[in-house]
Amino acid sequence: MTTHSYIYELDPGSKKFKCPKCGQKRFVRYINKYGRYLPFDYGRCDREERCGYFRSPSGNIVAKAYPIPQKPKISTVPSHFMESTLKAYERNTFVRYLETLPDWDRDIAVSTALRYKLGTSKNGWAIFWQVDQEDRVRTGKMMRYNEDGRRCKEGYSQDWVHTKLRLANYELVQCFFGLHLIGNTGPIGLVESEKTAVIASHYLPDFRWIASGGLHGITEFKMRSLAGRKVIMFPDVGAYDSWKKKADELSVFFDVTVSDLLERNTSKHHAGLDLADFLVKKAKAKTYEHVKNDNNVDSENLFSFDDQRAANGFNPWTGEVFDHRGYPADWDLIGDTEQVA
């Protein structure tokens, strides 16, 4: 069963703008469901006979409504499981790596880990808990890191906490990692990996750093928690075009742009390098401060809906694609031998 909700409509107020065709101040612009205007050329001139300019977000066909599934049940993990892992950082290989970074020490590494609610598994893996703005623990992603801060690529190296706990009737609805830290003010820096968000939070504290958890981890549903905030995406090298396209789609709803910082400062030979790599390198030379104001983008505001479905599972509310195991489709193969705590 679905309910119908307007995603965009002509501004019901009395405000008029200059028409992009005839120049008369008779142009009614489209707004989205958050009350923000769409790009200037989307609207209708009310001089229908003398001008007739009209452009809707879906071409020249008026978009009445878009079917949206009912709000999903958000399953959670009892918070005491998370609390029991916020310790033992001396054997957490990721936290130990943080201690070795320029301008870091043990106190900074531990305080940052606690702020992000970074857990430690029985075998010393990092647990990146996903905690939303209501302090609900959605789940935790367990990841095995080497001492050099690189994620282990061989064998069993990542898993979900909720899978390990075998929670009954659990339905995964993810949120951004670090969402509980965004507060009410300040620009939000959105990166791909949890590791990058943690590291960037120290070097560029003026941003509220969150992570999508994967290349395709940015969806309209997850972005709703950022409505009304300025969001700047920092894609990994090689992912700029993909994230730029996603930002163009989302810009109808949200104040989101994409930084080309890494694209301008690296080459194709650096594919996979992320903002954390860049900041650590710059930190050694004390030249990372300029990044905080970098927002050199030229974003076109476009939007389109994609109704594709995945054979092994698609959540139409959150937009996430899952494989036959029930894991995000872009994850590595996962084993089943790690313990949570």
Summary of the structure (lengths in Angstrom):
residues: 341
radius of gyration: 22.1
end to end distance: 39.8
largest distance: 74.4
contacts: 1023
relative contact order: 0.12
helix: 25%
strand: 21%
